[in-house]
Amino acid sequence: MDRWRKLNVYVSTGGFLCFIIGLLLVKISPLFFCLAAFGLGIAYKGFKNIYKNVEPPEIEKVTDPYDNSSRRKQKKKKKRK
């Protein structure tokens, strides 16, 4: 859990830095507003995760699709009239 909080802090500060760099580069090209908006969104999401104490996502167990040890249900055949 401690690693998850550190990751959120690093991502949010990186997003904030991206936001500042995007604002500084607006004089070169107005297209850098997109970079600033992207950085602001990342920073917002990271700070929100830190503030709300969001837990890391659960890891789903993936089953092997080629595993033949368990039998799958077969479809019932329709009776012809």
PDB file with one MODEL, atoms N, CA, C and O in Angstrom:
MODEL        1
ATOM      1  N   MET A   1       0.823  -1.190   0.000  1.00  0.00           N
ATOM      2  CA  MET A   1       0.000   0.000   0.000  1.00  0.00           C
ATOM      3  C   MET A   1       0.868   1.254   0.000  1.00  0.00           C
ATOM      4  O   MET A   1       0.496   2.268  -0.591  1.00  0.00           O
ATOM      5  N   ASP A   2       2.010   1.190   0.654  1.00  0.00           N
ATOM      6  CA  ASP A   2       2.902   2.345   0.697  1.00  0.00           C
ATOM      7  C   ASP A   2       3.432   2.673  -0.701  1.00  0.00           C
ATOM      8  O   ASP A   2       3.579   3.841  -1.060  1.00  0.00           O
ATOM      9  N   ARG A   3       3.713   1.639  -1.475  1.00  0.00           N
ATOM     10  CA  ARG A   3       4.178   1.856  -2.846  1.00  0.00           C
ATOM     11  C   ARG A   3       3.109   2.539  -3.683  1.00  0.00           C
ATOM     12  O   ARG A   3       3.421   3.377  -4.528  1.00  0.00           O
ATOM     13  N   TRP A   4       1.842   2.183  -3.450  1.00  0.00           N
ATOM     14  CA  TRP A   4       0.730   2.777  -4.191  1.00  0.00           C
ATOM     15  C   TRP A   4       0.631   4.272  -3.910  1.00  0.00           C
ATOM     16  O   TRP A   4       0.398   5.065  -4.822  1.00  0.00           O
ATOM     17  N   ARG A   5       0.809   4.659  -2.639  1.00  0.00           N
ATOM     18  CA  ARG A   5       0.760   6.086  -2.295  1.00  0.00           C
ATOM     19  C   ARG A   5       1.937   6.839  -2.911  1.00  0.00           C
ATOM     20  O   ARG A   5       1.769   7.946  -3.424  1.00  0.00           O
ATOM     21  N   LYS A   6       3.126   6.239  -2.861  1.00  0.00           N
ATOM     22  CA  LYS A   6       4.291   6.879  -3.475  1.00  0.00           C
ATOM     23  C   LYS A   6       4.085   7.054  -4.973  1.00  0.00           C
ATOM     24  O   LYS A   6       4.434   8.092  -5.535  1.00  0.00           O
ATOM     25  N   LEU A   7       3.517   6.036  -5.620  1.00  0.00           N
ATOM     26  CA  LEU A   7       3.257   6.122  -7.052  1.00  0.00           C
ATOM     27  C   LEU A   7       2.277   7.251  -7.355  1.00  0.00           C
ATOM     28  O   LEU A   7       2.469   7.993  -8.318  1.00  0.00           O
ATOM     29  N   ASN A   8       1.233   7.389  -6.548  1.00  0.00           N
ATOM     30  CA  ASN A   8       0.274   8.482  -6.741  1.00  0.00           C
ATOM     31  C   ASN A   8       0.928   9.840  -6.555  1.00  0.00           C
ATOM     32  O   ASN A   8       0.623  10.779  -7.289  1.00  0.00           O
ATOM     33  N   VAL A   9       1.822   9.956  -5.584  1.00  0.00           N
ATOM     34  CA  VAL A   9       2.515  11.231  -5.357  1.00  0.00           C
ATOM     35  C   VAL A   9       3.404  11.562  -6.547  1.00  0.00           C
ATOM     36  O   VAL A   9       3.407  12.699  -7.018  1.00  0.00           O
ATOM     37  N   TYR A  10       4.158  10.582  -7.039  1.00  0.00           N
ATOM     38  CA  TYR A  10       5.041  10.823  -8.182  1.00  0.00           C
ATOM     39  C   TYR A  10       4.259  11.174  -9.444  1.00  0.00           C
ATOM     40  O   TYR A  10       4.652  12.069 -10.193  1.00  0.00           O
ATOM     41  N   VAL A  11       3.169  10.481  -9.675  1.00  0.00           N
ATOM     42  CA  VAL A  11       2.358  10.751 -10.873  1.00  0.00           C
ATOM     43  C   VAL A  11       1.724  12.131 -10.788  1.00  0.00           C
ATOM     44  O   VAL A  11       1.692  12.857 -11.781  1.00  0.00           O
ATOM     45  N   SER A  12       1.222  12.501  -9.623  1.00  0.00           N
ATOM     46  CA  SER A  12       0.578  13.807  -9.501  1.00  0.00           C
ATOM     47  C   SER A  12       1.583  14.948  -9.614  1.00  0.00           C
ATOM     48  O   SER A  12       1.272  15.975 -10.217  1.00  0.00           O
ATOM     49  N   THR A  13       2.775  14.796  -9.052  1.00  0.00           N
ATOM     50  CA  THR A  13       3.783  15.856  -9.212  1.00  0.00           C
ATOM     51  C   THR A  13       4.284  15.907 -10.653  1.00  0.00           C
ATOM     52  O   THR A  13       4.574  16.986 -11.171  1.00  0.00           O
ATOM     53  N   GLY A  14       4.387  14.764 -11.292  1.00  0.00           N
ATOM     54  CA  GLY A  14       4.766  14.752 -12.710  1.00  0.00           C
ATOM     55  C   GLY A  14       3.719  15.428 -13.572  1.00  0.00           C
ATOM     56  O   GLY A  14       4.059  16.158 -14.503  1.00  0.00           O
ATOM     57  N   GLY A  15       2.458  15.195 -13.277  1.00  0.00           N
ATOM     58  CA  GLY A  15       1.387  15.872 -14.007  1.00  0.00           C
ATOM     59  C   GLY A  15       1.395  17.367 -13.774  1.00  0.00           C
ATOM     60  O   GLY A  15       1.132  18.144 -14.692  1.00  0.00           O
ATOM     61  N   PHE A  16       1.699  17.778 -12.540  1.00  0.00           N
ATOM     62  CA  PHE A  16       1.777  19.213 -12.245  1.00  0.00           C
ATOM     63  C   PHE A  16       2.946  19.864 -12.985  1.00  0.00           C
ATOM     64  O   PHE A  16       2.824  20.980 -13.490  1.00  0.00           O
ATOM     65  N   LEU A  17       4.080  19.157 -13.044  1.00  0.00           N
ATOM     66  CA  LEU A  17       5.224  19.677 -13.811  1.00  0.00           C
ATOM     67  C   LEU A  17       4.904  19.759 -15.301  1.00  0.00           C
ATOM     68  O   LEU A  17       5.293  20.715 -15.973  1.00  0.00           O
ATOM     69  N   CYS A  18       4.204  18.770 -15.807  1.00  0.00           N
ATOM     70  CA  CYS A  18       3.784  18.783 -17.206  1.00  0.00           C
ATOM     71  C   CYS A  18       2.852  19.971 -17.471  1.00  0.00           C
ATOM     72  O   CYS A  18       2.923  20.593 -18.530  1.00  0.00           O
ATOM     73  N   PHE A  19       1.995  20.277 -16.522  1.00  0.00           N
ATOM     74  CA  PHE A  19       1.097  21.421 -16.633  1.00  0.00           C
ATOM     75  C   PHE A  19       1.885  22.727 -16.705  1.00  0.00           C
ATOM     76  O   PHE A  19       1.598  23.584 -17.541  1.00  0.00           O
ATOM     77  N   ILE A  20       2.868  22.875 -15.834  1.00  0.00           N
ATOM     78  CA  ILE A  20       3.679  24.104 -15.815  1.00  0.00           C
ATOM     79  C   ILE A  20       4.481  24.237 -17.096  1.00  0.00           C
ATOM     80  O   ILE A  20       4.542  25.322 -17.674  1.00  0.00           O
ATOM     81  N   ILE A  21       5.094  23.159 -17.548  1.00  0.00           N
ATOM     82  CA  ILE A  21       5.878  23.206 -18.792  1.00  0.00           C
ATOM     83  C   ILE A  21       4.978  23.554 -19.972  1.00  0.00           C
ATOM     84  O   ILE A  21       5.363  24.334 -20.844  1.00  0.00           O
ATOM     85  N   GLY A  22       3.777  22.975 -19.999  1.00  0.00           N
ATOM     86  CA  GLY A  22       2.836  23.297 -21.075  1.00  0.00           C
ATOM     87  C   GLY A  22       2.458  24.767 -21.079  1.00  0.00           C
ATOM     88  O   GLY A  22       2.338  25.375 -22.143  1.00  0.00           O
ATOM     89  N   LEU A  23       2.269  25.348 -19.889  1.00  0.00           N
ATOM     90  CA  LEU A  23       1.927  26.770 -19.836  1.00  0.00           C
ATOM     91  C   LEU A  23       3.096  27.654 -20.263  1.00  0.00           C
ATOM     92  O   LEU A  23       2.893  28.705 -20.870  1.00  0.00           O
ATOM     93  N   LEU A  24       4.317  27.229 -19.945  1.00  0.00           N
ATOM     94  CA  LEU A  24       5.478  28.021 -20.351  1.00  0.00           C
ATOM     95  C   LEU A  24       5.705  27.979 -21.859  1.00  0.00           C
ATOM     96  O   LEU A  24       6.218  28.936 -22.439  1.00  0.00           O
ATOM     97  N   LEU A  25       5.328  26.881 -22.486  1.00  0.00           N
ATOM     98  CA  LEU A  25       5.570  26.723 -23.923  1.00  0.00           C
ATOM     99  C   LEU A  25       4.414  27.225 -24.786  1.00  0.00           C
ATOM    100  O   LEU A  25       4.457  27.073 -26.007  1.00  0.00           O
ATOM    101  N   VAL A  26       3.385  27.816 -24.187  1.00  0.00           N
ATOM    102  CA  VAL A  26       2.237  28.309 -24.957  1.00  0.00           C
ATOM    103  C   VAL A  26       2.644  29.435 -25.894  1.00  0.00           C
ATOM    104  O   VAL A  26       2.044  29.608 -26.955  1.00  0.00           O
ATOM    105  N   LYS A  27       3.667  30.206 -25.509  1.00  0.00           N
ATOM    106  CA  LYS A  27       4.108  31.308 -26.362  1.00  0.00           C
ATOM    107  C   LYS A  27       4.662  30.790 -27.690  1.00  0.00           C
ATOM    108  O   LYS A  27       4.565  31.464 -28.716  1.00  0.00           O
ATOM    109  N   ILE A  28       5.236  29.603 -27.663  1.00  0.00           N
ATOM    110  CA  ILE A  28       5.778  29.014 -28.897  1.00  0.00           C
ATOM    111  C   ILE A  28       4.647  28.573 -29.814  1.00  0.00           C
ATOM    112  O   ILE A  28       4.630  28.894 -31.002  1.00  0.00           O
ATOM    113  N   SER A  29       3.704  27.834 -29.244  1.00  0.00           N
ATOM    114  CA  SER A  29       2.580  27.334 -30.030  1.00  0.00           C
ATOM    115  C   SER A  29       1.377  27.138 -29.099  1.00  0.00           C
ATOM    116  O   SER A  29       1.521  26.605 -27.999  1.00  0.00           O
ATOM    117  N   PRO A  30       0.201  27.568 -29.541  1.00  0.00           N
ATOM    118  CA  PRO A  30      -0.985  27.390 -28.701  1.00  0.00           C
ATOM    119  C   PRO A  30      -1.369  25.913 -28.513  1.00  0.00           C
ATOM    120  O   PRO A  30      -2.198  25.590 -27.662  1.00  0.00           O
ATOM    121  N   LEU A  31      -0.778  25.042 -29.292  1.00  0.00           N
ATOM    122  CA  LEU A  31      -1.082  23.618 -29.190  1.00  0.00           C
ATOM    123  C   LEU A  31      -0.599  23.027 -27.871  1.00  0.00           C
ATOM    124  O   LEU A  31      -1.043  21.951 -27.471  1.00  0.00           O
ATOM    125  N   PHE A  32       0.299  23.721 -27.201  1.00  0.00           N
ATOM    126  CA  PHE A  32       0.801  23.237 -25.918  1.00  0.00           C
ATOM    127  C   PHE A  32      -0.243  23.357 -24.801  1.00  0.00           C
ATOM    128  O   PHE A  32      -0.027  22.865 -23.694  1.00  0.00           O
ATOM    129  N   PHE A  33      -1.384  24.016 -25.094  1.00  0.00           N
ATOM    130  CA  PHE A  33      -2.482  24.000 -24.128  1.00  0.00           C
ATOM    131  C   PHE A  33      -2.978  22.572 -23.906  1.00  0.00           C
ATOM    132  O   PHE A  33      -3.432  22.230 -22.814  1.00  0.00           O
ATOM    133  N   CYS A  34      -2.887  21.737 -24.951  1.00  0.00           N
ATOM    134  CA  CYS A  34      -3.298  20.330 -24.813  1.00  0.00           C
ATOM    135  C   CYS A  34      -2.398  19.615 -23.808  1.00  0.00           C
ATOM    136  O   CYS A  34      -2.874  18.840 -22.978  1.00  0.00           O
ATOM    137  N   LEU A  35      -1.097  19.880 -23.890  1.00  0.00           N
ATOM    138  CA  LEU A  35      -0.152  19.288 -22.944  1.00  0.00           C
ATOM    139  C   LEU A  35      -0.446  19.782 -21.525  1.00  0.00           C
ATOM    140  O   LEU A  35      -0.382  19.008 -20.570  1.00  0.00           O
ATOM    141  N   ALA A  36      -0.765  21.061 -21.391  1.00  0.00           N
ATOM    142  CA  ALA A  36      -1.074  21.612 -20.070  1.00  0.00           C
ATOM    143  C   ALA A  36      -2.358  20.997 -19.510  1.00  0.00           C
ATOM    144  O   ALA A  36      -2.429  20.680 -18.323  1.00  0.00           O
ATOM    145  N   ALA A  37      -3.359  20.830 -20.352  1.00  0.00           N
ATOM    146  CA  ALA A  37      -4.619  20.232 -19.892  1.00  0.00           C
ATOM    147  C   ALA A  37      -4.411  18.769 -19.505  1.00  0.00           C
ATOM    148  O   ALA A  37      -4.980  18.303 -18.518  1.00  0.00           O
ATOM    149  N   PHE A  38      -3.611  18.051 -20.267  1.00  0.00           N
ATOM    150  CA  PHE A  38      -3.315  16.656 -19.954  1.00  0.00           C
ATOM    151  C   PHE A  38      -2.602  16.536 -18.604  1.00  0.00           C
ATOM    152  O   PHE A  38      -2.947  15.689 -17.781  1.00  0.00           O
ATOM    153  N   GLY A  39      -1.606  17.395 -18.394  1.00  0.00           N
ATOM    154  CA  GLY A  39      -0.882  17.392 -17.125  1.00  0.00           C
ATOM    155  C   GLY A  39      -1.767  17.754 -15.953  1.00  0.00           C
ATOM    156  O   GLY A  39      -1.637  17.181 -14.872  1.00  0.00           O
ATOM    157  N   LEU A  40      -2.676  18.712 -16.161  1.00  0.00           N
ATOM    158  CA  LEU A  40      -3.598  19.102 -15.096  1.00  0.00           C
ATOM    159  C   LEU A  40      -4.555  17.951 -14.757  1.00  0.00           C
ATOM    160  O   LEU A  40      -4.878  17.737 -13.589  1.00  0.00           O
ATOM    161  N   GLY A  41      -5.000  17.223 -15.761  1.00  0.00           N
ATOM    162  CA  GLY A  41      -5.881  16.079 -15.524  1.00  0.00           C
ATOM    163  C   GLY A  41      -5.183  14.973 -14.749  1.00  0.00           C
ATOM    164  O   GLY A  41      -5.771  14.381 -13.844  1.00  0.00           O
ATOM    165  N   ILE A  42      -3.940  14.694 -15.094  1.00  0.00           N
ATOM    166  CA  ILE A  42      -3.173  13.671 -14.378  1.00  0.00           C
ATOM    167  C   ILE A  42      -2.936  14.101 -12.935  1.00  0.00           C
ATOM    168  O   ILE A  42      -3.075  13.298 -12.013  1.00  0.00           O
ATOM    169  N   ALA A  43      -2.576  15.372 -12.741  1.00  0.00           N
ATOM    170  CA  ALA A  43      -2.336  15.868 -11.387  1.00  0.00           C
ATOM    171  C   ALA A  43      -3.611  15.812 -10.558  1.00  0.00           C
ATOM    172  O   ALA A  43      -3.567  15.448  -9.383  1.00  0.00           O
ATOM    173  N   TYR A  44      -4.744  16.169 -11.152  1.00  0.00           N
ATOM    174  CA  TYR A  44      -6.021  16.129 -10.439  1.00  0.00           C
ATOM    175  C   TYR A  44      -6.369  14.705 -10.018  1.00  0.00           C
ATOM    176  O   TYR A  44      -6.772  14.469  -8.879  1.00  0.00           O
ATOM    177  N   LYS A  45      -6.213  13.763 -10.938  1.00  0.00           N
ATOM    178  CA  LYS A  45      -6.541  12.366 -10.625  1.00  0.00           C
ATOM    179  C   LYS A  45      -5.626  11.820  -9.529  1.00  0.00           C
ATOM    180  O   LYS A  45      -6.088  11.116  -8.631  1.00  0.00           O
ATOM    181  N   GLY A  46      -4.332  12.140  -9.598  1.00  0.00           N
ATOM    182  CA  GLY A  46      -3.397  11.670  -8.580  1.00  0.00           C
ATOM    183  C   GLY A  46      -3.690  12.259  -7.213  1.00  0.00           C
ATOM    184  O   GLY A  46      -3.681  11.538  -6.216  1.00  0.00           O
ATOM    185  N   PHE A  47      -3.953  13.567  -7.148  1.00  0.00           N
ATOM    186  CA  PHE A  47      -4.262  14.207  -5.869  1.00  0.00           C
ATOM    187  C   PHE A  47      -5.590  13.699  -5.303  1.00  0.00           C
ATOM    188  O   PHE A  47      -5.746  13.570  -4.089  1.00  0.00           O
ATOM    189  N   LYS A  48      -6.546  13.412  -6.193  1.00  0.00           N
ATOM    190  CA  LYS A  48      -7.827  12.878  -5.728  1.00  0.00           C
ATOM    191  C   LYS A  48      -7.642  11.484  -5.130  1.00  0.00           C
ATOM    192  O   LYS A  48      -8.259  11.157  -4.116  1.00  0.00           O
ATOM    193  N   ASN A  49      -6.794  10.663  -5.755  1.00  0.00           N
ATOM    194  CA  ASN A  49      -6.520   9.331  -5.209  1.00  0.00           C
ATOM    195  C   ASN A  49      -5.832   9.421  -3.849  1.00  0.00           C
ATOM    196  O   ASN A  49      -6.120   8.624  -2.956  1.00  0.00           O
ATOM    197  N   ILE A  50      -4.934  10.378  -3.687  1.00  0.00           N
ATOM    198  CA  ILE A  50      -4.246  10.551  -2.409  1.00  0.00           C
ATOM    199  C   ILE A  50      -5.232  11.037  -1.347  1.00  0.00           C
ATOM    200  O   ILE A  50      -5.224  10.543  -0.220  1.00  0.00           O
ATOM    201  N   TYR A  51      -6.079  12.003  -1.705  1.00  0.00           N
ATOM    202  CA  TYR A  51      -7.015  12.588  -0.750  1.00  0.00           C
ATOM    203  C   TYR A  51      -8.057  11.580  -0.271  1.00  0.00           C
ATOM    204  O   TYR A  51      -8.388  11.540   0.914  1.00  0.00           O
ATOM    205  N   LYS A  52      -8.572  10.767  -1.195  1.00  0.00           N
ATOM    206  CA  LYS A  52      -9.629   9.819  -0.847  1.00  0.00           C
ATOM    207  C   LYS A  52      -9.104   8.467  -0.380  1.00  0.00           C
ATOM    208  O   LYS A  52      -9.898   7.572  -0.091  1.00  0.00           O
ATOM    209  N   ASN A  53      -7.785   8.298  -0.300  1.00  0.00           N
ATOM    210  CA  ASN A  53      -7.176   7.023   0.102  1.00  0.00           C
ATOM    211  C   ASN A  53      -7.686   5.854  -0.738  1.00  0.00           C
ATOM    212  O   ASN A  53      -8.125   4.836  -0.202  1.00  0.00           O
ATOM    213  N   VAL A  54      -7.623   6.010  -2.042  1.00  0.00           N
ATOM    214  CA  VAL A  54      -8.083   4.962  -2.960  1.00  0.00           C
ATOM    215  C   VAL A  54      -7.098   3.799  -2.905  1.00  0.00           C
ATOM    216  O   VAL A  54      -5.885   4.000  -2.949  1.00  0.00           O
ATOM    217  N   GLU A  55      -7.627   2.585  -2.808  1.00  0.00           N
ATOM    218  CA  GLU A  55      -6.789   1.392  -2.767  1.00  0.00           C
ATOM    219  C   GLU A  55      -6.400   0.997  -4.186  1.00  0.00           C
ATOM    220  O   GLU A  55      -7.094   1.349  -5.140  1.00  0.00           O
ATOM    221  N   PRO A  56      -5.297   0.271  -4.333  1.00  0.00           N
ATOM    222  CA  PRO A  56      -4.912  -0.164  -5.672  1.00  0.00           C
ATOM    223  C   PRO A  56      -5.931  -1.148  -6.246  1.00  0.00           C
ATOM    224  O   PRO A  56      -6.604  -1.850  -5.492  1.00  0.00           O
ATOM    225  N   PRO A  57      -6.049  -1.204  -7.563  1.00  0.00           N
ATOM    226  CA  PRO A  57      -7.030  -2.108  -8.164  1.00  0.00           C
ATOM    227  C   PRO A  57      -6.663  -3.568  -7.911  1.00  0.00           C
ATOM    228  O   PRO A  57      -5.490  -3.924  -7.805  1.00  0.00           O
ATOM    229  N   GLU A  58      -7.692  -4.399  -7.819  1.00  0.00           N
ATOM    230  CA  GLU A  58      -7.492  -5.831  -7.596  1.00  0.00           C
ATOM    231  C   GLU A  58      -6.964  -6.475  -8.875  1.00  0.00           C
ATOM    232  O   GLU A  58      -7.310  -6.064  -9.983  1.00  0.00           O
ATOM    233  N   ILE A  59      -6.131  -7.477  -8.703  1.00  0.00           N
ATOM    234  CA  ILE A  59      -5.600  -8.211  -9.845  1.00  0.00           C
ATOM    235  C   ILE A  59      -6.503  -9.421 -10.090  1.00  0.00           C
ATOM    236  O   ILE A  59      -6.716 -10.243  -9.199  1.00  0.00           O
ATOM    237  N   GLU A  60      -7.026  -9.514 -11.305  1.00  0.00           N
ATOM    238  CA  GLU A  60      -7.901 -10.627 -11.636  1.00  0.00           C
ATOM    239  C   GLU A  60      -7.065 -11.832 -12.045  1.00  0.00           C
ATOM    240  O   GLU A  60      -6.041 -11.698 -12.714  1.00  0.00           O
ATOM    241  N   LYS A  61      -7.514 -12.991 -11.638  1.00  0.00           N
ATOM    242  CA  LYS A  61      -6.841 -14.208 -12.059  1.00  0.00           C
ATOM    243  C   LYS A  61      -7.322 -14.560 -13.458  1.00  0.00           C
ATOM    244  O   LYS A  61      -8.522 -14.662 -13.713  1.00  0.00           O
ATOM    245  N   VAL A  62      -6.374 -14.742 -14.347  1.00  0.00           N
ATOM    246  CA  VAL A  62      -6.707 -15.067 -15.723  1.00  0.00           C
ATOM    247  C   VAL A  62      -6.542 -16.566 -15.904  1.00  0.00           C
ATOM    248  O   VAL A  62      -5.496 -17.130 -15.586  1.00  0.00           O
ATOM    249  N   THR A  63      -7.576 -17.199 -16.415  1.00  0.00           N
ATOM    250  CA  THR A  63      -7.492 -18.639 -16.650  1.00  0.00           C
ATOM    251  C   THR A  63      -6.945 -18.883 -18.039  1.00  0.00           C
ATOM    252  O   THR A  63      -7.115 -18.066 -18.943  1.00  0.00           O
ATOM    253  N   ASP A  64      -6.298 -19.996 -18.194  1.00  0.00           N
ATOM    254  CA  ASP A  64      -5.717 -20.371 -19.481  1.00  0.00           C
ATOM    255  C   ASP A  64      -6.838 -20.815 -20.411  1.00  0.00           C
ATOM    256  O   ASP A  64      -7.551 -21.764 -20.086  1.00  0.00           O
ATOM    257  N   PRO A  65      -7.018 -20.162 -21.555  1.00  0.00           N
ATOM    258  CA  PRO A  65      -8.115 -20.558 -22.435  1.00  0.00           C
ATOM    259  C   PRO A  65      -7.894 -21.925 -23.087  1.00  0.00           C
ATOM    260  O   PRO A  65      -8.845 -22.531 -23.581  1.00  0.00           O
ATOM    261  N   TYR A  66      -6.666 -22.410 -23.093  1.00  0.00           N
ATOM    262  CA  TYR A  66      -6.366 -23.698 -23.722  1.00  0.00           C
ATOM    263  C   TYR A  66      -6.306 -24.833 -22.712  1.00  0.00           C
ATOM    264  O   TYR A  66      -5.875 -25.938 -23.044  1.00  0.00           O
ATOM    265  N   ASP A  67      -6.732 -24.573 -21.488  1.00  0.00           N
ATOM    266  CA  ASP A  67      -6.726 -25.604 -20.467  1.00  0.00           C
ATOM    267  C   ASP A  67      -7.898 -26.557 -20.712  1.00  0.00           C
ATOM    268  O   ASP A  67      -9.056 -26.142 -20.679  1.00  0.00           O
ATOM    269  N   ASN A  68      -7.597 -27.817 -20.953  1.00  0.00           N
ATOM    270  CA  ASN A  68      -8.637 -28.793 -21.266  1.00  0.00           C
ATOM    271  C   ASN A  68      -8.997 -29.659 -20.066  1.00  0.00           C
ATOM    272  O   ASN A  68      -9.749 -30.622 -20.215  1.00  0.00           O
ATOM    273  N   SER A  69      -8.487 -29.346 -18.891  1.00  0.00           N
ATOM    274  CA  SER A  69      -8.751 -30.184 -17.734  1.00  0.00           C
ATOM    275  C   SER A  69     -10.193 -30.047 -17.246  1.00  0.00           C
ATOM    276  O   SER A  69     -10.741 -31.000 -16.694  1.00  0.00           O
ATOM    277  N   SER A  70     -10.810 -28.901 -17.434  1.00  0.00           N
ATOM    278  CA  SER A  70     -12.197 -28.738 -17.016  1.00  0.00           C
ATOM    279  C   SER A  70     -13.088 -28.766 -18.250  1.00  0.00           C
ATOM    280  O   SER A  70     -12.768 -28.163 -19.275  1.00  0.00           O
ATOM    281  N   ARG A  71     -14.198 -29.467 -18.143  1.00  0.00           N
ATOM    282  CA  ARG A  71     -15.111 -29.572 -19.269  1.00  0.00           C
ATOM    283  C   ARG A  71     -16.043 -28.366 -19.283  1.00  0.00           C
ATOM    284  O   ARG A  71     -16.542 -27.930 -18.246  1.00  0.00           O
ATOM    285  N   ARG A  72     -16.255 -27.860 -20.438  1.00  0.00           N
ATOM    286  CA  ARG A  72     -17.175 -26.743 -20.588  1.00  0.00           C
ATOM    287  C   ARG A  72     -18.572 -27.269 -20.865  1.00  0.00           C
ATOM    288  O   ARG A  72     -18.750 -28.381 -21.362  1.00  0.00           O
ATOM    289  N   LYS A  73     -19.549 -26.455 -20.537  1.00  0.00           N
ATOM    290  CA  LYS A  73     -20.925 -26.843 -20.808  1.00  0.00           C
ATOM    291  C   LYS A  73     -21.176 -26.784 -22.306  1.00  0.00           C
ATOM    292  O   LYS A  73     -20.790 -25.830 -22.982  1.00  0.00           O
ATOM    293  N   GLN A  74     -21.819 -27.807 -22.802  1.00  0.00           N
ATOM    294  CA  GLN A  74     -22.156 -27.826 -24.218  1.00  0.00           C
ATOM    295  C   GLN A  74     -23.579 -27.327 -24.392  1.00  0.00           C
ATOM    296  O   GLN A  74     -24.429 -27.492 -23.518  1.00  0.00           O
ATOM    297  N   LYS A  75     -23.816 -26.714 -25.539  1.00  0.00           N
ATOM    298  CA  LYS A  75     -25.155 -26.226 -25.821  1.00  0.00           C
ATOM    299  C   LYS A  75     -26.079 -27.414 -26.074  1.00  0.00           C
ATOM    300  O   LYS A  75     -25.681 -28.418 -26.663  1.00  0.00           O
ATOM    301  N   LYS A  76     -27.296 -27.277 -25.622  1.00  0.00           N
ATOM    302  CA  LYS A  76     -28.286 -28.315 -25.880  1.00  0.00           C
ATOM    303  C   LYS A  76     -28.755 -28.204 -27.313  1.00  0.00           C
ATOM    304  O   LYS A  76     -29.005 -27.113 -27.825  1.00  0.00           O
ATOM    305  N   LYS A  77     -28.870 -29.361 -27.951  1.00  0.00           N
ATOM    306  CA  LYS A  77     -29.352 -29.374 -29.326  1.00  0.00           C
ATOM    307  C   LYS A  77     -30.862 -29.253 -29.339  1.00  0.00           C
ATOM    308  O   LYS A  77     -31.558 -29.842 -28.511  1.00  0.00           O
ATOM    309  N   LYS A  78     -31.349 -28.489 -30.280  1.00  0.00           N
ATOM    310  CA  LYS A  78     -32.786 -28.329 -30.405  1.00  0.00           C
ATOM    311  C   LYS A  78     -33.389 -29.570 -31.050  1.00  0.00           C
ATOM    312  O   LYS A  78     -32.815 -30.157 -31.967  1.00  0.00           O
ATOM    313  N   LYS A  79     -34.538 -29.948 -30.559  1.00  0.00           N
ATOM    314  CA  LYS A  79     -35.235 -31.098 -31.153  1.00  0.00           C
ATOM    315  C   LYS A  79     -35.989 -30.637 -32.383  1.00  0.00           C
ATOM    316  O   LYS A  79     -36.643 -29.595 -32.386  1.00  0.00           O
ATOM    317  N   ARG A  80     -35.880 -31.438 -33.423  1.00  0.00           N
ATOM    318  CA  ARG A  80     -36.618 -31.140 -34.646  1.00  0.00           C
ATOM    319  C   ARG A  80     -38.010 -31.712 -34.554  1.00  0.00           C
ATOM    320  O   ARG A  80     -38.216 -32.818 -34.052  1.00  0.00           O
ATOM    321  N   LYS A  81     -38.926 -30.973 -35.027  1.00  0.00           N
ATOM    322  CA  LYS A  81     -40.319 -31.441 -34.998  1.00  0.00           C
ATOM    323  C   LYS A  81     -40.714 -32.028 -36.309  1.00  0.00           C
ATOM    324  O   LYS A  81     -41.850 -32.473 -36.470  1.00  0.00           O
TER     325      LYS A  81
ENDMDL
END
